[in-house]
């Protein structure tokens, strides 16, 4: 019946005089013709037959149930029998009240009646046995809902681009043909499609394996932010698995229930898992015995942005990566044009939009939807201002990863995203003296480490970089912003006297001199910047421009001793301030500056920048 479109979900066949207090048919128009009810029956997805004491006394009821039996034989019609104050054997066997009533009315015993009356080859099969009472009504309703779901074909979405290869990768890790207990971790950046991949795998296996108990726990991180959020998740999960209603959190410590769980074969998905504590609670507090919590052959899939959580349970990790260029173009075409590929005359603009998304399914869907049904003038305007257009739907998803960081992790992430993307890993570790923090950020999908000819390099997705700057710019007062990149903001900060109530909060300044106008700095321009660690006034690689930043004749009176990264191309002064101590410097580059005339001991070492590859950069140390 997979291709049948039903008009009604359920047809209820019952004897009104026996069950009128439970089942009502007031919405049906009164009819004198059994054919009308038979037509309704055949247009229903499944039937519930309430066999009661006087059911067989009604010729209509017998005709209906005989038609149901025939429909089961002809096209797989499904039925849920409910036996109310009768024994199931009385319905189908050649004895009892049903047999007597049928013989009185039709002159035949039940088996002959079914075959002769409606040419059904066998009597109604028994799929389930229930008693009508207040506690089991919900069970009947749930059973019907589950049957309807099972009967309904899965929606084959045409937007699951690139999913087949990813599902195949997860299937290899799941190894459903093996009896071992397995945990699979889907790890990747926010918005990359972890939940979608988990959902596809879940639907595929739960629709094929009816004997496995299954459950999908969604949005764990967000739910846990609410009061008693995790307790509610756990009790609902295990109430479903144990088929018990209103089970309490403390009831799960009972050995009887643990024993029942250990015999259950399950397929579970824990979506958006953030911490080890959440995992411990979901597995009832004992990670070491998690392999014995459920029966052999069970599977659990986690989705997370934090790889460290998965390692604590020996999970097999599948890294959910970004879409490749072809997949990105297909997904964008669907959301922007309603077709698998953009039209030829829109291809160039589409590629411009995708250059910003960098394979993120979330970003592709958001921007594709924003540009759908818009003309080319709108597209050109949108693409020109894309980096300035607020995208809360994207940033809100990504920011959850940032909000879960510690204080030092947040500072390091903002530094990387704002200033150091593309930097060689070893240099970054020297800058921050916290190797473990960088590894934590990689594990939490906020940056990645890629290898090229120059070594391991740290990269940050464009969307995460934009999110980082949006976080920095949430501070409305310029003097209180920790990091600056905007040309006008830098000019204002360095050339005007701003009231800072005890010192500026600026930690980093990044200025591309090729885009800047000339400015003149007073000797005390950096006074009070006691938190400044990063200062970069630079011309891009292989570009030698004119002097853009003019220092007063007497030079600078002060540079913060907190500086660890100092790059100032075309620095006009003949020396650094005498009060400046370079003890904290990791990198110093003063290309095109006369400062080298000062009598300092120079030690040359390799330092590579993301825009200055193959340049030698001196560390200048005091004598």
C-alpha positions as CSV (number, residue, x, y, z in Angstrom):
1,X,0.0,0.0,0.0
2,X,3.0,2.3,-0.2
3,X,1.7,4.2,-3.2
4,X,-1.9,4.4,-2.0
5,X,-3.1,7.9,-1.0
6,X,-5.5,7.6,1.9
7,X,-8.3,10.0,2.6
8,X,-8.7,8.9,6.2
9,X,-6.2,7.6,8.8
10,X,-8.3,5.1,10.7
11,X,-11.6,3.3,10.2
12,X,-13.1,2.1,13.5
13,X,-15.5,-0.8,13.4
14,X,-17.5,-1.3,16.6
15,X,-20.8,-2.4,18.0
16,X,-22.4,0.8,19.3
17,X,-24.6,-0.8,21.9
18,X,-21.5,-2.3,23.6
19,X,-19.0,0.6,23.3
20,X,-21.0,3.8,22.7
21,X,-19.5,5.3,25.9
22,X,-16.0,5.0,24.4
23,X,-16.4,5.4,20.6
24,X,-18.6,8.1,19.0
25,X,-19.5,8.5,15.4
26,X,-21.6,11.6,15.6
27,X,-19.7,13.3,12.8
28,X,-20.8,10.6,10.3
29,X,-24.0,11.2,8.5
30,X,-26.7,8.6,9.2
31,X,-27.0,6.1,6.3
32,X,-29.1,3.1,5.6
33,X,-26.6,1.6,3.1
34,X,-23.7,-0.6,4.2
35,X,-21.9,0.3,0.9
36,X,-21.3,3.8,2.1
37,X,-19.4,2.6,5.2
38,X,-17.5,0.0,3.1
39,X,-16.4,2.9,0.8
40,X,-15.1,4.8,3.8
41,X,-13.3,1.7,5.0
42,X,-11.5,1.2,1.7
43,X,-10.3,4.9,1.8
44,X,-8.7,4.5,5.2
45,X,-5.1,3.7,6.0
46,X,-5.9,1.1,8.6
47,X,-8.8,-0.2,10.7
48,X,-9.4,-0.7,14.4
49,X,-11.9,-3.5,15.1
50,X,-13.5,-3.5,18.6
51,X,-14.7,-7.1,19.1
52,X,-17.3,-7.0,21.9
53,X,-19.9,-9.4,23.3
54,X,-22.7,-8.5,20.9
55,X,-20.5,-7.6,17.9
56,X,-21.5,-10.7,15.9
57,X,-25.2,-9.8,16.3
58,X,-24.8,-6.9,13.8
59,X,-24.8,-7.9,10.2
60,X,-23.2,-4.5,9.4
61,X,-20.3,-5.2,11.8
62,X,-19.8,-8.6,10.2
63,X,-19.8,-7.2,6.7
64,X,-17.3,-4.5,7.7
65,X,-14.9,-6.9,9.3
66,X,-15.2,-9.4,6.4
67,X,-14.4,-6.5,4.0
68,X,-11.4,-5.7,6.2
69,X,-10.3,-9.3,6.0
70,X,-10.6,-9.3,2.3
71,X,-8.7,-6.0,2.0
72,X,-5.9,-7.4,4.0
73,X,-5.6,-10.3,1.6
74,X,-5.9,-8.1,-1.6
75,X,-3.8,-5.1,-0.9
76,X,-2.2,-5.4,2.6
77,X,-4.7,-3.4,4.5
78,X,-3.6,-3.2,8.2
79,X,-5.8,-3.8,11.2
80,X,-5.5,-3.5,15.0
81,X,-8.0,-5.9,16.7
82,X,-9.1,-4.9,20.2
83,X,-11.0,-7.5,22.2
84,X,-13.5,-6.2,24.7
85,X,-14.9,-8.7,27.1
86,X,-14.4,-11.5,24.6
87,X,-11.7,-14.1,24.1
88,X,-9.9,-13.8,20.8
89,X,-10.5,-17.5,20.0
90,X,-14.3,-16.8,19.9
91,X,-13.8,-14.6,16.8
92,X,-12.0,-17.1,14.6
93,X,-12.6,-20.6,15.9
94,X,-15.5,-22.9,15.1
95,X,-17.2,-22.5,18.5
96,X,-18.5,-19.9,21.0
97,X,-20.9,-17.0,20.8
98,X,-19.5,-15.6,17.5
99,X,-19.8,-19.0,15.8
100,X,-23.4,-19.4,17.1
101,X,-24.4,-15.9,16.0
102,X,-23.0,-16.3,12.5
103,X,-24.6,-19.7,12.1
104,X,-28.0,-18.3,13.2
105,X,-27.8,-15.3,10.8
106,X,-26.0,-16.8,7.8
107,X,-26.4,-20.6,8.2
108,X,-22.6,-21.2,8.2
109,X,-19.8,-21.7,10.8
110,X,-17.2,-18.9,10.8
111,X,-14.5,-20.3,8.5
112,X,-17.1,-21.1,5.8
113,X,-18.8,-17.8,6.3
114,X,-15.7,-15.7,5.7
115,X,-14.8,-17.6,2.6
116,X,-18.3,-17.7,1.1
117,X,-19.4,-14.3,2.0
118,X,-16.5,-12.3,0.8
119,X,-14.1,-14.7,-0.9
120,X,-11.4,-14.0,1.8
121,X,-9.0,-17.0,2.0
122,X,-8.5,-16.7,5.7
123,X,-10.2,-15.1,8.7
124,X,-9.1,-11.9,10.3
125,X,-5.5,-12.2,11.7
126,X,-4.8,-11.2,15.2
127,X,-2.2,-8.4,15.4
128,X,-2.6,-7.3,19.0
129,X,-4.7,-8.0,22.1
130,X,-5.9,-5.2,24.3
131,X,-8.5,-4.7,27.0
132,X,-10.5,-1.4,26.9
133,X,-9.7,0.5,30.1
134,X,-8.5,4.0,31.0
135,X,-4.8,3.1,31.2
136,X,-4.6,1.4,27.9
137,X,-6.4,3.9,25.7
138,X,-3.1,5.8,25.3
139,X,-1.3,2.6,24.4
140,X,-3.8,1.9,21.6
141,X,-3.5,5.5,20.3
142,X,0.3,5.3,20.3
143,X,0.2,1.9,18.6
144,X,-2.0,3.3,15.8
145,X,0.3,6.4,15.4
146,X,3.4,4.1,15.1
147,X,1.6,2.0,12.5
148,X,0.7,5.1,10.5
149,X,4.3,6.3,10.6
150,X,5.6,2.9,9.6
151,X,3.2,2.7,6.7
152,X,4.1,6.2,5.4
153,X,6.9,6.3,2.8
154,X,9.9,8.5,3.8
155,X,10.0,11.9,2.2
156,X,12.8,11.8,-0.3
157,X,14.1,15.3,0.0
158,X,15.9,16.7,-3.0
159,X,18.0,19.1,-0.9
160,X,20.2,16.4,0.7
161,X,23.0,17.1,-1.6
162,X,26.2,15.1,-1.0
163,X,24.5,12.9,1.6
164,X,25.0,9.5,-0.1
165,X,28.8,9.5,0.4
166,X,28.5,10.8,3.9
167,X,25.9,8.2,4.8
168,X,28.1,5.5,3.3
169,X,31.0,6.6,5.5
170,X,28.9,6.5,8.7
171,X,27.5,3.1,7.6
172,X,31.0,1.6,7.5
173,X,31.5,2.7,11.1
174,X,28.1,1.5,12.2
175,X,28.7,-2.0,10.8
176,X,25.1,-3.0,11.5
177,X,25.8,-6.6,10.6
178,X,28.1,-7.0,13.6
179,X,26.8,-7.8,17.1
180,X,29.3,-5.6,19.0
181,X,28.1,-2.4,20.8
182,X,29.2,0.7,18.9
183,X,29.2,4.4,19.5
184,X,29.7,6.7,16.5
185,X,30.6,10.4,16.8
186,X,29.7,12.9,14.1
187,X,32.0,15.8,14.7
188,X,32.3,19.1,12.9
189,X,31.6,22.8,12.8
190,X,28.2,24.2,13.5
191,X,26.0,24.4,10.4
192,X,28.0,21.7,8.5
193,X,25.1,19.2,8.5
194,X,25.8,16.8,11.4
195,X,22.2,16.7,12.6
196,X,20.9,16.1,9.0
197,X,23.4,13.3,8.5
198,X,22.4,11.7,11.8
199,X,18.7,12.0,11.0
200,X,19.1,10.3,7.6
201,X,21.0,7.4,9.2
202,X,18.4,7.1,11.9
203,X,15.5,7.0,9.5
204,X,17.2,4.5,7.3
205,X,17.9,1.9,10.0
206,X,14.9,2.4,12.2
207,X,12.6,1.8,9.2
208,X,14.4,-1.4,8.4
209,X,14.9,-2.9,11.9
210,X,11.6,-3.1,13.7
211,X,13.0,-5.2,16.5
212,X,15.3,-2.4,17.7
213,X,14.2,0.2,20.2
214,X,15.0,3.6,18.8
215,X,15.0,7.2,20.0
216,X,16.3,10.6,18.7
217,X,17.2,13.1,21.4
218,X,17.4,16.6,19.7
219,X,19.1,19.8,20.7
220,X,20.7,18.6,23.9
221,X,22.8,21.7,24.5
222,X,19.9,24.1,24.2
223,X,17.6,21.9,26.3
224,X,20.2,21.7,29.0
225,X,20.2,25.5,29.3
226,X,16.7,25.2,30.8
227,X,15.9,24.3,34.4
228,X,15.9,20.5,34.8
229,X,16.5,20.2,31.1
230,X,18.8,17.2,31.2
231,X,16.6,15.4,33.8
232,X,13.7,15.8,31.4
233,X,15.7,14.4,28.5
234,X,16.9,11.4,30.5
235,X,13.5,10.4,32.0
236,X,11.7,10.8,28.6
237,X,14.4,8.7,26.9
238,X,14.3,5.8,29.3
239,X,10.5,6.0,29.7
240,X,10.3,5.4,26.0
241,X,12.9,2.6,25.9
242,X,11.3,0.8,28.9
243,X,7.7,1.5,27.8
244,X,6.9,2.9,31.2
245,X,5.0,6.1,31.7
246,X,6.0,8.9,34.1
247,X,9.2,7.2,35.2
248,X,11.2,9.2,37.7
249,X,14.9,10.1,37.3
250,X,15.8,8.2,40.5
251,X,13.8,5.1,39.3
252,X,16.6,4.5,36.8
253,X,18.9,3.3,39.5
254,X,16.7,0.2,40.2
255,X,18.6,-2.9,39.3
256,X,15.5,-4.4,37.7
257,X,15.3,-1.6,35.2
258,X,19.1,-1.8,34.5
259,X,18.6,-5.5,33.8
260,X,15.8,-4.8,31.3
261,X,18.0,-2.2,29.6
262,X,20.9,-4.6,29.3
263,X,18.6,-6.8,27.2
264,X,17.4,-4.1,24.9
265,X,18.9,-3.6,21.5
266,X,18.7,0.1,20.8
267,X,19.5,2.6,18.0
268,X,19.9,6.1,19.6
269,X,20.9,9.5,18.4
270,X,22.2,12.1,20.9
271,X,22.1,15.4,18.9
272,X,24.3,18.4,19.8
273,X,26.2,16.9,22.7
274,X,28.4,19.6,24.3
275,X,30.1,18.3,27.5
276,X,31.3,15.1,29.2
277,X,28.8,15.8,32.0
278,X,25.9,15.6,29.5
279,X,27.2,12.3,28.2
280,X,27.5,10.8,31.6
281,X,23.9,11.7,32.5
282,X,22.6,10.3,29.2
283,X,24.4,7.0,29.9
284,X,23.2,7.0,33.5
285,X,26.4,8.1,35.1
286,X,28.9,5.4,34.2
287,X,30.9,5.9,31.0
288,X,33.1,2.9,31.7
289,X,30.2,0.5,31.7
290,X,28.3,2.1,28.8
291,X,29.0,-0.9,26.6
292,X,27.0,-3.0,29.0
293,X,24.1,-0.6,29.5
294,X,22.3,-2.0,26.4
295,X,22.4,-5.3,24.6
296,X,25.0,-6.3,22.1
297,X,24.3,-5.0,18.6
298,X,23.1,-1.6,19.9
299,X,24.2,1.6,18.2
300,X,24.5,5.1,19.5
301,X,25.2,8.1,17.3
302,X,26.4,11.4,18.8
303,X,26.6,14.8,17.0
304,X,29.0,17.3,18.6
305,X,31.3,20.2,17.9
306,X,33.6,19.0,20.6
307,X,35.8,16.0,19.7
308,X,37.1,15.6,23.2
309,X,33.7,14.3,24.4
310,X,33.7,11.5,21.9
311,X,37.1,10.3,22.9
312,X,36.0,9.6,26.5
313,X,33.8,6.7,25.4
314,X,35.9,5.2,22.6
315,X,33.6,6.5,19.9
316,X,34.5,5.9,16.3
317,X,34.7,9.5,14.9
318,X,33.4,10.6,11.5
319,X,34.4,14.1,10.6
320,X,31.6,15.9,8.8
321,X,33.3,18.2,6.4
322,X,32.1,21.0,4.2
323,X,30.4,20.5,0.8
324,X,32.8,20.4,-2.2
325,X,32.3,23.0,-4.9
326,X,30.0,20.8,-7.1
327,X,27.8,19.9,-4.1
328,X,27.7,23.5,-3.0
329,X,26.6,24.7,-6.4
330,X,23.8,22.1,-6.5
331,X,22.5,23.0,-3.1
332,X,22.7,26.7,-3.9
333,X,20.8,26.1,-7.2
334,X,18.0,24.4,-5.3
335,X,17.5,27.2,-2.8
336,X,18.1,30.1,-5.1
337,X,16.5,28.8,-8.3
338,X,14.5,25.7,-7.4
339,X,16.7,23.5,-9.6
340,X,19.9,21.5,-9.2
341,X,22.1,24.0,-11.0
342,X,21.8,27.8,-11.5
343,X,21.0,28.9,-15.1
344,X,24.1,29.6,-17.2
345,X,23.6,33.4,-17.2
346,X,23.5,33.3,-13.3
347,X,26.5,31.1,-12.9
348,X,29.1,33.8,-12.3
349,X,27.0,35.5,-9.6
350,X,26.3,32.2,-8.0
351,X,30.0,31.4,-7.7
352,X,30.5,34.8,-6.1
353,X,27.9,33.9,-3.4
354,X,29.5,30.5,-2.8
355,X,33.0,32.0,-2.4
356,X,31.6,33.5,0.8
357,X,29.8,30.4,2.0
358,X,32.9,28.1,1.7
359,X,30.9,24.9,1.6
360,X,28.8,25.5,4.7
361,X,25.3,24.0,4.0
362,X,23.7,26.4,6.5
363,X,25.2,29.5,4.8
364,X,24.3,28.2,1.3
365,X,20.7,27.7,2.3
366,X,20.4,31.1,4.1
367,X,21.9,33.1,1.2
368,X,20.3,31.0,-1.5
369,X,16.9,31.6,0.1
370,X,17.7,35.4,0.5
371,X,18.5,35.7,-3.2
372,X,15.6,33.6,-4.6
373,X,13.3,35.4,-7.0
374,X,15.5,38.5,-6.9
375,X,16.7,40.3,-10.0
376,X,20.4,40.8,-10.9
377,X,20.6,44.4,-9.6
378,X,19.5,43.0,-6.2
379,X,22.1,40.3,-6.4
380,X,24.9,42.7,-7.3
381,X,23.9,45.0,-4.4
382,X,23.6,42.0,-2.0
383,X,26.9,40.4,-3.0
384,X,28.7,43.7,-2.7
385,X,27.6,44.2,0.9
386,X,27.4,40.5,1.9
387,X,30.0,40.8,4.7
388,X,28.1,43.7,6.2
389,X,24.7,42.2,6.0
390,X,23.5,40.7,9.4
391,X,23.0,37.0,9.3
392,X,21.6,36.1,12.7
393,X,20.4,32.7,11.5
394,X,24.0,31.7,10.9
395,X,25.8,33.6,13.7
396,X,23.4,32.3,16.3
397,X,24.2,28.7,15.4
398,X,28.0,29.3,15.4
399,X,28.0,31.5,18.5
400,X,26.8,28.6,20.6
401,X,30.3,27.1,20.2
402,X,31.9,30.4,21.3
403,X,29.7,30.8,24.3
404,X,30.8,27.4,25.6
405,X,34.4,28.4,25.7
406,X,36.4,29.4,28.8
407,X,37.9,32.9,29.2
408,X,41.3,32.1,27.8
409,X,39.8,30.0,25.0
410,X,37.6,33.0,23.9
411,X,40.5,35.3,23.9
412,X,42.7,33.0,21.9
413,X,39.9,32.2,19.4
414,X,39.2,35.9,18.8
415,X,42.9,36.5,18.2
416,X,43.1,33.7,15.7
417,X,39.8,34.5,13.9
418,X,40.6,38.3,13.7
419,X,44.3,38.3,13.1
420,X,46.0,34.9,12.8
421,X,44.0,32.8,10.3
422,X,46.5,31.1,8.0
423,X,49.4,31.4,10.4
424,X,51.9,28.6,10.9
425,X,50.9,26.6,14.0
426,X,54.4,26.7,15.6
427,X,54.5,30.6,15.5
428,X,51.0,30.8,17.0
429,X,52.0,28.5,19.8
430,X,55.0,30.8,20.5
431,X,52.7,33.8,20.5
432,X,50.3,32.4,23.0
433,X,52.3,30.0,25.1
434,X,49.3,27.7,25.4
435,X,49.5,24.7,23.1
436,X,46.6,23.0,24.9
437,X,44.2,25.9,24.3
438,X,44.9,25.8,20.5
439,X,44.2,22.0,20.5
440,X,41.0,22.6,22.4
441,X,39.8,25.1,19.8
442,X,40.6,22.5,17.1
443,X,38.7,19.8,18.9
444,X,35.7,22.2,19.3
445,X,35.6,22.8,15.6
446,X,36.4,26.5,15.8
447,X,39.6,26.2,13.7
448,X,41.4,23.5,11.7
449,X,45.0,22.6,11.1
450,X,45.9,22.0,7.5
451,X,49.3,20.9,6.2
452,X,51.1,22.5,3.2
453,X,54.7,22.9,2.0
454,X,55.5,25.2,4.9
455,X,54.1,23.0,7.6
456,X,51.0,23.0,9.7
457,X,48.8,26.1,9.2
458,X,45.8,27.2,11.3
459,X,42.7,28.1,9.3
460,X,39.4,29.6,10.4
461,X,36.2,29.4,8.3
462,X,35.1,32.8,6.9
463,X,31.8,32.5,8.8
464,X,33.5,32.1,12.1
465,X,35.8,35.0,11.3
466,X,32.7,37.2,10.6
467,X,31.1,35.9,13.8
468,X,34.3,36.9,15.8
469,X,34.2,40.4,14.5
470,X,30.5,40.7,15.2
471,X,31.3,39.7,18.8
472,X,34.0,42.3,19.0
473,X,31.8,45.0,17.6
474,X,29.0,44.4,20.1
475,X,30.9,46.9,22.2
476,X,29.6,50.2,21.0
477,X,32.3,52.4,22.6
478,X,35.4,52.4,20.4
479,X,37.9,52.7,23.2
480,X,36.4,49.6,24.8
481,X,36.7,47.3,21.8
482,X,39.4,44.7,22.2
483,X,40.3,44.4,18.5
484,X,40.3,46.9,15.6
485,X,40.4,46.4,11.9
486,X,38.2,49.1,10.5
487,X,40.3,51.9,9.0
488,X,38.1,54.8,10.3
489,X,38.0,53.3,13.8
490,X,41.8,52.9,13.9
491,X,42.3,56.5,12.7
492,X,39.9,57.8,15.3
493,X,41.4,55.8,18.1
494,X,45.0,56.8,17.4
495,X,44.5,60.5,16.4
496,X,42.0,61.7,19.0
497,X,41.9,61.8,22.8
498,X,39.3,59.4,24.0
499,X,38.2,59.2,27.6
500,X,39.1,55.7,28.7
501,X,38.6,55.8,32.5
502,X,42.0,54.4,33.3
503,X,43.2,52.8,30.1
504,X,42.1,51.5,26.7
505,X,40.9,47.9,26.4
506,X,42.5,47.4,22.9
507,X,44.4,44.1,22.6
508,X,45.0,44.1,18.8
509,X,45.1,46.5,15.8
510,X,45.2,45.3,12.2
511,X,45.6,47.8,9.4
512,X,46.2,47.1,5.7
513,X,48.2,50.2,4.7
514,X,47.4,49.7,1.0
515,X,43.8,50.6,1.8
516,X,44.5,53.3,4.4
517,X,44.7,57.1,4.2
518,X,47.7,58.9,5.6
519,X,47.6,59.8,9.3
520,X,49.9,61.5,11.7
521,X,50.5,60.1,15.2
522,X,51.4,62.1,18.2
523,X,54.2,60.9,20.5
524,X,51.7,59.6,23.1
525,X,49.3,57.9,20.6
526,X,49.7,54.5,22.4
527,X,49.7,55.8,25.9
528,X,47.4,53.9,28.2
529,X,47.2,50.8,25.9
530,X,48.5,48.4,28.5
531,X,46.6,45.5,27.1
532,X,47.9,45.8,23.5
533,X,49.5,42.6,22.4
534,X,49.1,42.7,18.6
535,X,50.0,45.6,16.3
536,X,50.2,45.1,12.6
537,X,50.5,48.0,10.1
538,X,51.5,46.3,6.9
539,X,51.6,46.3,3.1
540,X,50.4,43.0,1.5
541,X,52.9,40.5,0.1
542,X,55.2,41.9,-2.5
543,X,53.7,45.3,-2.3
544,X,55.9,48.3,-1.4
545,X,53.8,51.4,-0.9
546,X,54.4,54.9,0.4
547,X,54.5,56.0,4.0
548,X,51.0,56.2,5.3
549,X,51.6,56.6,9.1
550,X,53.7,59.6,10.1
551,X,55.2,59.7,13.5
552,X,56.0,63.1,15.1
553,X,59.6,64.4,14.7
554,X,60.7,63.2,18.1
555,X,59.3,59.7,17.5
556,X,57.0,57.8,19.8
557,X,57.3,58.3,23.6
558,X,55.8,54.9,24.3
559,X,55.0,51.5,22.9
560,X,53.2,49.1,25.3
561,X,55.6,46.5,26.8
562,X,52.7,44.0,26.5
563,X,53.3,43.8,22.7
564,X,54.0,40.3,21.5
565,X,53.5,40.8,17.8
566,X,54.8,44.0,16.2
567,X,54.8,44.5,12.4
568,X,55.1,48.1,11.2
569,X,56.0,48.6,7.6
570,X,57.5,52.0,6.6
571,X,58.0,52.9,10.3
572,X,59.3,56.5,10.0
573,X,61.1,56.9,13.3
574,X,64.8,56.1,13.6
575,X,64.4,54.1,16.7
576,X,61.8,52.5,18.9
577,X,61.0,54.3,22.2
578,X,63.7,54.0,24.8
579,X,61.2,52.9,27.3
580,X,60.0,50.0,25.2
581,X,61.1,46.6,26.5
582,X,60.9,43.8,23.8
583,X,61.0,41.0,26.2
584,X,57.5,39.7,25.3
585,X,58.0,40.0,21.6
586,X,57.6,36.9,19.5
587,X,57.7,38.6,16.1
588,X,59.1,42.0,15.0
589,X,59.1,43.2,11.4
590,X,59.9,46.8,10.5
591,X,60.3,46.4,6.7
592,X,61.4,49.6,5.0
593,X,62.2,51.4,8.3
594,X,65.4,53.3,9.4
595,X,65.1,51.8,12.8
596,X,67.8,49.2,12.0
597,X,70.4,52.0,12.2
598,X,70.1,51.7,16.0
599,X,72.9,49.6,17.6
600,X,70.9,46.5,18.5
601,X,72.1,43.0,18.3
602,X,70.1,41.3,15.5
603,X,69.2,37.6,15.5
604,X,67.6,36.4,12.3
605,X,65.2,33.4,12.3
606,X,62.6,32.0,10.1
607,X,59.1,33.5,10.5
608,X,56.4,33.1,7.9
609,X,53.3,35.2,7.7
610,X,50.2,34.4,5.8
611,X,50.9,37.3,3.4
612,X,54.7,37.4,3.6
613,X,55.8,33.9,2.6
614,X,59.5,33.5,1.9
615,X,60.5,36.7,3.7
616,X,63.1,36.8,6.4
617,X,61.9,38.6,9.5
618,X,64.3,39.7,12.2
619,X,63.7,39.4,15.9
620,X,65.5,42.4,17.3
621,X,66.7,41.8,20.8
622,X,68.4,44.4,23.1
623,X,72.1,44.1,23.8
